[in-house]
Each structure stands twice: as structure tokens, then as C-alpha cells.
Amino acid sequence: MLAAPADLTVRATFEDHGYTLCVLMGKRCAREAADAAERYLRITPAAYLREQDERPRAASISARRGPPGTRRWSFHAGR
């Protein structure tokens, strides 16, 4: 990305990877996701999960299957 910032293919790939990292790390921002990934690689997985359990959780909305052809939306509040 730094070598060819005007190349749209490179930029799209960079943004796709940033989005994927956000999804994998459960973060809304690529910078936060990168920080979380670096923390994960520095510490043991068990310690990382303990650290995540200690943080307050944000509310989330998800779709759940109801009767065929419908979706039921539910709101999950953080701890």
C-alpha cells in the first residue's frame, strides 16, 4: 500500500484485509484490530481471552431464524 497508494487493486486488497482482521478480532476499526492481533500474538491465548472477558461488552444485534422465511432480530446487551 505504501509503495503504490494510487493503485486501486492494491488499495482494495489492503481494505479487504483490514475488514477481515476486524471480523477475526471482533473490532470495529482496523487499527484496533491490528492492536488486538499484536496483543494476541504477544501473550498466550488463555491470557488474551481473560483480558477480553474483563472488558465491558458493547451491545449487538443479530438475526436468528424463526419460522421458515422469517428472521427474528434480537438485541444482546453487553455485560
BALOBA-1460 file (C-alpha; in Angstrom, 3 decimals):
// residues 79
<rec num="1" residu="m" x="0.000" y="0.000" z="0.000"/>
<rec num="2" residu="l" x="2.836" y="2.397" z="0.824"/>
<rec num="3" residu="a" x="4.665" y="1.599" z="-2.425"/>
<rec num="4" residu="a" x="1.656" y="2.178" z="-4.692"/>
<rec num="5" residu="p" x="-1.039" y="4.240" z="-2.909"/>
<rec num="6" residu="a" x="-2.753" y="5.175" z="-6.198"/>
<rec num="7" residu="d" x="-3.135" y="1.547" z="-7.346"/>
<rec num="8" residu="l" x="-6.816" y="0.743" z="-6.814"/>
<rec num="9" residu="t" x="-6.229" y="-3.018" z="-6.818"/>
<rec num="10" residu="v" x="-3.642" y="-2.719" z="-4.058"/>
<rec num="11" residu="r" x="-5.931" y="-0.404" z="-2.072"/>
<rec num="12" residu="a" x="-8.910" y="-2.769" z="-2.415"/>
<rec num="13" residu="t" x="-6.787" y="-5.708" z="-1.237"/>
<rec num="14" residu="f" x="-5.489" y="-3.641" z="1.704"/>
<rec num="15" residu="e" x="-9.031" y="-2.671" z="2.729"/>
<rec num="16" residu="d" x="-10.277" y="-6.260" z="2.346"/>
<rec num="17" residu="h" x="-7.529" y="-7.494" z="4.640"/>
<rec num="18" residu="g" x="-8.331" y="-4.748" z="7.157"/>
<rec num="19" residu="y" x="-12.001" y="-5.751" z="7.153"/>
<rec num="20" residu="t" x="-11.112" y="-9.431" z="7.592"/>
<rec num="21" residu="l" x="-8.857" y="-8.583" z="10.540"/>
<rec num="22" residu="c" x="-11.706" y="-6.580" z="12.119"/>
<rec num="23" residu="v" x="-14.035" y="-9.577" z="11.788"/>
<rec num="24" residu="l" x="-11.479" y="-12.040" z="13.153"/>
<rec num="25" residu="m" x="-10.533" y="-9.858" z="16.128"/>
<rec num="26" residu="g" x="-14.062" y="-8.606" z="16.852"/>
<rec num="27" residu="k" x="-13.173" y="-4.921" z="16.455"/>
<rec num="28" residu="r" x="-14.883" y="-2.097" z="14.558"/>
<rec num="29" residu="c" x="-11.709" y="-0.292" z="13.478"/>
<rec num="30" residu="a" x="-8.712" y="-1.710" z="11.585"/>
<rec num="31" residu="r" x="-6.245" y="-0.001" z="13.941"/>
<rec num="32" residu="e" x="-7.946" y="-1.562" z="16.979"/>
<rec num="33" residu="a" x="-7.999" y="-4.926" z="15.196"/>
<rec num="34" residu="a" x="-4.280" y="-4.697" z="14.413"/>
<rec num="35" residu="d" x="-3.522" y="-3.776" z="18.046"/>
<rec num="36" residu="a" x="-5.633" y="-6.702" z="19.265"/>
<rec num="37" residu="a" x="-3.870" y="-9.091" z="16.868"/>
<rec num="38" residu="e" x="-0.464" y="-7.919" z="18.070"/>
<rec num="39" residu="r" x="-1.544" y="-8.383" z="21.720"/>
<rec num="40" residu="y" x="-2.856" y="-11.843" z="20.854"/>
<rec num="41" residu="l" x="0.477" y="-12.830" z="19.328"/>
<rec num="42" residu="r" x="2.456" y="-11.493" z="22.314"/>
<rec num="43" residu="i" x="0.530" y="-13.291" z="25.049"/>
<rec num="44" residu="t" x="-0.903" y="-16.764" z="25.476"/>
<rec num="45" residu="p" x="-4.382" y="-17.398" z="24.068"/>
<rec num="46" residu="a" x="-5.764" y="-18.072" z="27.564"/>
<rec num="47" residu="a" x="-4.436" y="-14.733" z="28.857"/>
<rec num="48" residu="y" x="-5.871" y="-12.937" z="25.818"/>
<rec num="49" residu="l" x="-9.316" y="-14.453" z="26.413"/>
<rec num="50" residu="r" x="-9.175" y="-13.494" z="30.108"/>
<rec num="51" residu="e" x="-8.312" y="-9.930" z="29.063"/>
<rec num="52" residu="q" x="-11.303" y="-9.866" z="26.693"/>
<rec num="53" residu="d" x="-13.655" y="-11.194" z="29.408"/>
<rec num="54" residu="e" x="-12.618" y="-8.345" z="31.730"/>
<rec num="55" residu="r" x="-13.556" y="-5.641" z="29.202"/>
<rec num="56" residu="p" x="-17.107" y="-4.270" z="29.053"/>
<rec num="57" residu="r" x="-19.025" y="-5.602" z="26.076"/>
<rec num="58" residu="a" x="-20.935" y="-3.476" z="23.619"/>
<rec num="59" residu="a" x="-24.499" y="-4.258" z="22.687"/>
<rec num="60" residu="s" x="-25.037" y="-6.218" z="19.493"/>
<rec num="61" residu="i" x="-27.911" y="-7.064" z="17.220"/>
<rec num="62" residu="s" x="-28.162" y="-10.403" z="15.467"/>
<rec num="63" residu="a" x="-30.604" y="-12.258" z="13.238"/>
<rec num="64" residu="r" x="-31.948" y="-15.577" z="14.390"/>
<rec num="65" residu="r" x="-34.045" y="-17.978" z="12.412"/>
<rec num="66" residu="g" x="-37.728" y="-18.048" z="13.245"/>
<rec num="67" residu="p" x="-40.401" y="-19.790" z="11.221"/>
<rec num="68" residu="p" x="-39.376" y="-20.570" z="7.613"/>
<rec num="69" residu="g" x="-38.876" y="-17.409" z="5.575"/>
<rec num="70" residu="t" x="-38.665" y="-15.070" z="8.578"/>
<rec num="71" residu="r" x="-35.955" y="-13.678" z="10.770"/>
<rec num="72" residu="r" x="-36.205" y="-12.651" z="14.353"/>
<rec num="73" residu="w" x="-33.902" y="-9.790" z="15.353"/>
<rec num="74" residu="s" x="-32.627" y="-9.801" z="18.893"/>
<rec num="75" residu="f" x="-30.702" y="-7.266" z="20.929"/>
<rec num="76" residu="h" x="-27.889" y="-8.508" z="23.183"/>
<rec num="77" residu="a" x="-26.695" y="-6.091" z="25.831"/>
<rec num="78" residu="g" x="-23.094" y="-6.244" z="26.991"/>
<rec num="79" residu="r" x="-22.169" y="-7.405" z="30.447"/>
